[in-house]
Amino acid sequence: MPSTPSHKGAACSKCKGPLEDAVTAACGHTFCRLCLPPPSQMGAQPSGRVLLCALCEEKEPSETLLVPMPLGPLGETYCEEHGEKIYFFCENDAEFLCVFCREGPSHQAHVVGFLDEAIQPYRDRLRSRLEALSTERDEIDDMKSREDQKLQVLLAQIESKKQQVEGAFERLQQELGEQQRLLLARLTELEQQIWKERDEYLSKLSEEVARLGAQVKELEEKCQQPASELLQDVRVNQSRCEMKTFVSPEAISPDLVKKIRDLHRKILTLPEMMRAFSENLMHHLETESGVVTLDPQTASGSLVLSEDRKSVRYTRQKQNLPDSPLRFEGLPMVLGSPGFSSGRHRWQVECWASTSPETDLPLSDIPRRVGVALDYEAGRVALLDADTQAPIFTFTASFSGKVFPFFAVWKKGSCLTLKG
């Protein structure tokens, strides 16, 4: 809407001269303020709220009323159609109205009020949103403080574990110096990862606080706007004031928590494992365990895999399986997944293994579970009693490319189960 009034050059309806300090009646007549007749001549109504227009009173004295409305200074909002100052707001059409628009047929049945009255619900809504945002910002600040305390506890625990590690390795420093270095490096890596995730977490919270602060500032500024500007802004950008739920990010990832807990359990067993010597300790600290599952794309049709792909059962009845170029045909065999192309890995299985040609193993006790330890770089696969860690047999080979665990179940009804 134009901001400049259109009364320039207009004449007073009474003195016919240029308008000075103009007022406009509902009937459309415009007067100089000094040209208004005294109240005694204008027929004040019993309520004392409105005055009769002196010119229209001669024609329709019972219907035409004069409402003195000073025209505002330059820069205020005026009606594009009539050039009159905006005094009203139509809630049905969300439009600004001048006195002529108000009396027009388009808004007769609508809910129309003065600007100051119409703006109040919007101001109240903005204030309510402002209070909610301020409360949310305070809650996030409190959450950040609490989570920072938790992180400090974790870092203190990491520091404590570092001291335990140093104390344990001092007793066998010459023999286990390399293992000490590797374990301390792993702890340091975890410590760095905690700091990294802490910084990322605080950064996300700071961004959210900054965003909310910007909204708070914006809403505070909007609350100070003139009624006409605020209503116009609300009508265009009302969706920006809608509530948005802030989903708090995790202060520390589940994967990192799992790594910390796993390493914590391993460190607790150090004094006992020192007595079992460095070989068992090396496998315990450096071997990835519990990662092997059975690959259904390679399983023979006579094998039935469990849903978790941790166990397999042999049956003579062939299953109708999807075609796969990797599937074993004829022999009841299946490969483990994933394959390995580097590093040390360990898994446990309730089964038996054999060399080609076969090798007899004179064992005093038959193991309930067998541990398999792969050292890719050393070209070694060791079988151990999973309960006692006693060595059973070691395969040696020169690996190239990816290698896969290999399993076979020969007898009807027999099964094989992988253990974590």
C-alpha positions in Angstrom: 0.0 0.0 0.0 1.3 3.6 -0.7 2.7 5.4 2.2 1.9 8.9 1.0 -1.6 10.5 1.6 -3.4 11.6 -1.5 -4.9 14.9 0.0 -2.3 17.2 -1.6 -4.2 19.9 -3.5 -7.6 18.9 -2.0 -10.0 21.6 -0.8 -12.0 21.8 2.4 -15.7 20.9 2.0 -16.7 24.0 4.0 -14.2 26.8 3.4 -13.2 25.5 -0.1 -9.6 26.4 0.7 -6.6 24.1 0.9 -6.9 21.5 3.6 -5.1 22.2 6.9 -4.9 19.6 9.6 -7.5 17.6 7.7 -10.2 15.3 9.2 -12.4 12.9 7.2 -16.0 11.9 7.9 -17.5 8.4 7.2 -19.6 10.0 4.5 -16.4 11.1 2.7 -16.4 14.9 3.4 -13.1 16.3 4.4 -12.6 19.4 6.5 -10.0 21.6 7.9 -10.0 21.0 11.7 -10.7 24.7 12.3 -13.6 24.6 10.0 -15.5 22.0 12.1 -18.5 23.7 13.7 -18.6 23.8 17.5 -20.1 20.7 19.2 -23.3 22.6 20.0 -23.9 23.0 16.3 -22.9 19.5 15.3 -25.6 17.6 17.1 -23.6 15.5 19.5 -25.2 12.1 20.0 -26.2 10.9 23.5 -23.2 8.7 23.8 -20.9 11.5 23.2 -18.8 9.3 20.9 -19.7 10.6 17.4 -20.6 13.9 15.7 -23.0 14.6 12.8 -21.4 15.9 9.6 -22.8 19.4 9.2 -23.1 19.2 5.4 -24.8 15.8 5.4 -27.0 16.6 8.3 -29.1 18.8 6.1 -29.8 15.9 3.7 -29.9 12.8 6.0 -29.6 14.0 9.6 -30.5 10.7 11.2 -28.0 8.5 9.3 -24.8 10.3 8.5 -22.2 10.5 11.3 -18.9 12.3 11.5 -15.9 10.5 13.1 -13.0 12.9 13.5 -9.9 11.0 12.2 -6.7 13.0 12.0 -4.7 12.1 8.9 -1.3 10.7 10.0 2.1 12.0 9.0 3.9 11.0 5.9 5.1 7.4 6.0 1.9 5.9 7.4 -0.2 3.4 5.4 -2.9 4.5 3.1 -5.5 2.7 1.1 -4.4 2.2 -2.6 -8.0 2.5 -3.8 -9.3 5.5 -1.9 -6.1 7.2 -0.7 -7.4 7.3 2.9 -5.5 6.3 6.0 -5.8 2.7 7.1 -7.7 2.4 10.4 -9.3 -1.0 10.3 -8.3 -4.7 9.8 -10.6 -7.4 8.3 -10.0 -10.7 10.1 -11.9 -12.7 7.4 -9.8 -11.5 4.5 -6.7 -10.4 6.5 -6.9 -7.0 4.8 -6.2 -3.4 5.8 -9.2 -1.1 5.4 -9.9 2.6 5.3 -13.2 4.1 6.2 -14.6 3.7 2.7 -13.4 0.1 2.5 -15.0 -0.6 5.8 -18.4 0.7 4.7 -18.2 -1.1 1.3 -20.3 -4.2 0.5 -17.3 -6.6 0.5 -16.8 -6.4 4.3 -20.2 -5.7 5.6 -20.7 -9.2 7.0 -17.0 -9.6 8.1 -15.4 -9.3 11.5 -13.7 -5.9 11.3 -11.9 -4.1 14.1 -9.5 -1.3 14.7 -5.9 -1.9 14.1 -4.9 -1.6 17.7 -7.5 -4.2 18.7 -6.8 -6.6 15.8 -3.0 -6.6 16.5 -3.3 -7.7 20.1 -3.8 -11.4 19.6 -0.8 -11.5 17.3 1.3 -9.6 19.8 0.2 -12.1 22.5 1.1 -15.0 20.2 4.5 -13.6 19.5 5.1 -12.9 23.2 4.1 -16.5 23.9 6.5 -17.8 21.3 9.2 -15.5 22.6 8.8 -17.0 26.1 8.8 -20.5 24.7 12.0 -19.9 22.7 13.7 -18.4 25.7 12.7 -21.3 27.9 13.9 -23.8 25.2 17.2 -21.9 24.9 17.7 -22.1 28.7 16.9 -25.8 28.7 19.5 -26.4 26.0 22.1 -24.5 28.0 21.3 -26.7 31.0 21.5 -29.8 28.9 24.9 -28.8 27.5 26.2 -28.3 31.0 24.9 -31.7 32.2 26.3 -33.5 29.1 29.6 -31.8 29.5 29.8 -33.1 33.1 29.2 -36.6 31.7 31.9 -36.2 29.2 34.3 -35.0 31.8 33.6 -38.2 33.8 34.3 -40.3 30.7 37.5 -38.5 30.1 38.5 -39.0 33.8 37.8 -42.7 33.4 39.9 -42.8 30.2 42.7 -41.2 32.1 42.4 -43.7 35.0 42.5 -46.6 32.5 45.6 -45.1 31.0 47.3 -45.2 34.4 46.2 -48.8 35.0 47.7 -49.8 31.6 50.9 -48.1 32.4 51.1 -49.8 35.8 50.5 -53.3 34.3 53.0 -52.9 31.5 55.8 -51.7 33.8 56.1 -55.2 35.2 56.7 -56.7 31.8 58.0 -53.7 30.0 60.8 -55.4 28.1 58.7 -58.3 26.9 55.5 -56.5 26.2 56.7 -53.0 25.3 55.1 -53.1 21.9 51.8 -54.2 23.3 51.9 -51.3 25.8 52.5 -48.8 23.0 49.6 -50.2 20.9 47.2 -50.2 23.8 48.1 -46.6 24.9 47.7 -45.5 21.3 44.2 -47.0 21.2 43.3 -45.2 24.4 44.7 -42.0 23.0 42.7 -42.5 19.9 39.5 -43.0 22.0 40.4 -39.9 24.0 40.7 -37.9 20.8 37.5 -39.3 19.4 35.7 -38.3 22.6 37.1 -34.7 22.3 36.1 -34.7 18.6 32.5 -35.9 19.3 32.3 -33.4 22.2 33.3 -30.5 19.9 30.8 -31.7 17.3 28.1 -32.0 19.9 28.8 -28.6 21.4 28.9 -27.1 17.9 25.5 -28.4 17.1 24.1 -27.1 20.4 25.8 -23.7 19.8 24.3 -23.5 16.3 20.8 -24.3 17.7 21.3 -21.7 20.5 22.4 -19.2 17.9 19.4 -20.0 15.7 17.0 -19.6 18.6 18.8 -16.5 19.7 18.3 -15.0 16.2 14.7 -15.9 16.3 14.3 -14.4 19.7 15.9 -11.2 18.5 13.8 -11.2 15.4 10.6 -11.7 17.3 11.6 -9.0 19.8 12.1 -6.6 16.9 8.8 -7.6 15.4 7.0 -6.9 18.7 8.3 -3.3 18.4 6.9 -2.8 14.9 4.0 -0.5 14.2 0.7 -2.3 14.0 0.3 -2.0 10.2 3.8 -3.3 9.5 3.5 -6.2 12.0 0.1 -7.3 10.6 1.5 -7.2 7.1 4.6 -9.1 8.1 2.6 -11.7 10.0 0.3 -12.2 7.1 3.2 -13.0 4.7 5.6 -14.8 7.1 3.3 -16.4 9.7 4.7 -19.9 9.1 8.1 -18.7 10.4 6.7 -18.3 13.9 5.5 -21.9 14.1 7.1 -24.1 16.8 9.8 -26.4 15.8 10.9 -29.2 18.0 14.6 -29.4 18.6 15.9 -32.9 18.4 18.9 -33.1 20.7 21.9 -34.8 19.1 23.7 -37.6 21.0 26.6 -36.2 23.1 28.6 -39.4 22.4 28.0 -42.0 19.7 26.9 -45.5 20.7 29.8 -46.9 18.6 32.3 -44.9 20.7 30.6 -46.0 24.0 30.8 -49.6 22.8 34.5 -49.2 22.0 35.2 -47.6 25.5 33.3 -50.4 27.2 35.0 -53.1 25.2 38.4 -51.7 25.9 37.5 -51.2 29.6 36.6 -54.9 29.9 39.9 -55.9 28.3 41.9 -53.7 30.6 40.3 -55.1 33.7 41.7 -58.6 32.8 45.2 -57.4 32.3 46.7 -58.6 35.7 45.4 -62.2 35.1 46.3 -62.2 31.5 49.9 -61.1 32.2 50.3 -64.5 34.0 49.1 -66.3 30.8 51.9 -64.5 29.0 52.1 -62.2 26.0 50.7 -64.5 23.2 47.2 -64.7 24.7 47.4 -61.0 25.6 48.3 -60.1 22.0 45.3 -62.0 20.6 42.9 -60.5 23.2 43.9 -56.9 22.5 44.5 -57.0 18.8 42.0 -59.5 17.5 38.6 -58.5 16.1 36.2 -61.0 17.5 32.5 -61.9 16.9 32.4 -60.5 13.4 31.9 -63.6 11.3 28.5 -64.7 10.0 27.5 -67.4 7.5 27.1 -66.2 3.9 23.7 -67.4 2.5 24.8 -66.8 -1.1 27.4 -69.5 -0.7 25.5 -72.1 1.3 24.8 -75.4 -0.2 21.2 -76.4 -0.8 21.4 -79.1 1.9 22.2 -76.5 4.6 19.7 -74.6 6.6 21.0 -71.3 8.0 19.4 -69.5 11.1 17.9 -66.0 10.7 20.9 -64.5 12.5 23.3 -66.4 10.2 25.2 -67.7 13.2 24.3 -71.4 12.9 23.8 -74.0 10.2 22.1 -77.4 10.1 22.6 -80.2 7.6 19.5 -81.9 6.0 19.4 -84.3 3.1 16.3 -82.6 1.6 17.5 -80.0 -0.9 16.1 -76.5 -0.5 14.8 -74.3 -3.3 17.3 -71.4 -3.1 17.9 -68.4 -5.3 20.5 -68.9 -8.0 23.9 -67.6 -7.0 27.3 -68.1 -8.8 28.9 -68.3 -5.4 26.8 -71.3 -4.1 28.5 -74.7 -3.3 26.9 -77.5 -5.3 26.9 -81.1 -4.1 28.9 -80.6 -0.9 27.3 -79.3 2.3 29.6 -76.2 2.7 29.3 -72.5 3.4 31.7 -69.6 3.6 31.9 -67.1 6.4 31.4 -63.4 5.9 33.1 -61.0 5.7 36.4 -62.0 4.1 39.7 -60.7 5.4 42.6 -59.2 3.5 44.6 -57.9 6.5 44.9 -57.8 10.2 44.2 -60.3 13.1 40.8 -61.8 13.6 39.2 -64.3 15.9 35.9 -66.2 16.1 34.7 -69.3 18.0 32.8 -72.2 16.6 31.3 -75.5 17.9 32.7 -77.9 15.2 35.8 -79.6 13.9 38.4 -78.7 11.3 40.8 -80.7 9.2 43.9 -80.4 7.1 44.4 -81.8 3.7 45.7 -84.5 4.0 44.2 -85.2 7.4 46.2 -84.7 10.6 45.5 -86.6 13.8 45.4 -84.6 17.0 46.1 -86.4 20.2 44.0 -84.3 22.7 43.5 -85.3 26.3 40.1 -83.4 26.4 37.8 -82.7 23.5 37.1 -78.9 23.5 33.5 -77.8 23.8 34.3 -74.8 21.6 37.1 -74.1 19.3 38.6 -70.6 18.9 40.0 -69.7 15.4 42.7 -67.0 15.3 43.7 -65.6 11.9 46.9 -63.6 11.5 46.8 -62.5 7.8 50.3 -60.9 7.7 51.9 -63.8 9.5 50.1 -66.3 7.3 48.8 -68.2 10.3 45.5 -69.7 11.3 45.6 -71.1 14.9 43.0 -73.3 16.6 42.7 -73.0 20.3 40.5 -74.4 23.1 38.1 -71.5 23.5 37.7 -72.1 27.3 41.4 -72.7 28.2 43.1 -70.9 25.3 45.3 -74.0 25.0 46.7 -74.3 21.4 45.3 -77.2 19.4 46.8 -76.8 15.9 48.3 -74.1 13.7 47.9 -73.8 9.9 50.5 -71.9 8.0 50.1 -70.4 4.5 51.0 -67.5 2.4 47.8 -65.4 1.9 47.1 -63.2 -1.2 43.8 -61.5 -1.8 40.8 -61.9 0.4 40.4 -65.1 2.5 37.1 -66.4 3.9 36.3 -68.7 6.8 35.2 -72.1 5.4 32.7 -74.5 7.1 31.2 -77.9 6.3 28.6 -80.0 8.1 28.6 -83.6 6.9 26.1 -85.7 8.9 22.4 -85.6 8.8 20.9 -83.6 11.7 24.3 -82.2 12.8 24.8 -78.5 13.2 27.5 -75.8 13.6 27.2 -72.6 15.6 29.4 -69.5 15.6 30.0 -67.9 18.9 30.6 -64.2 19.6 
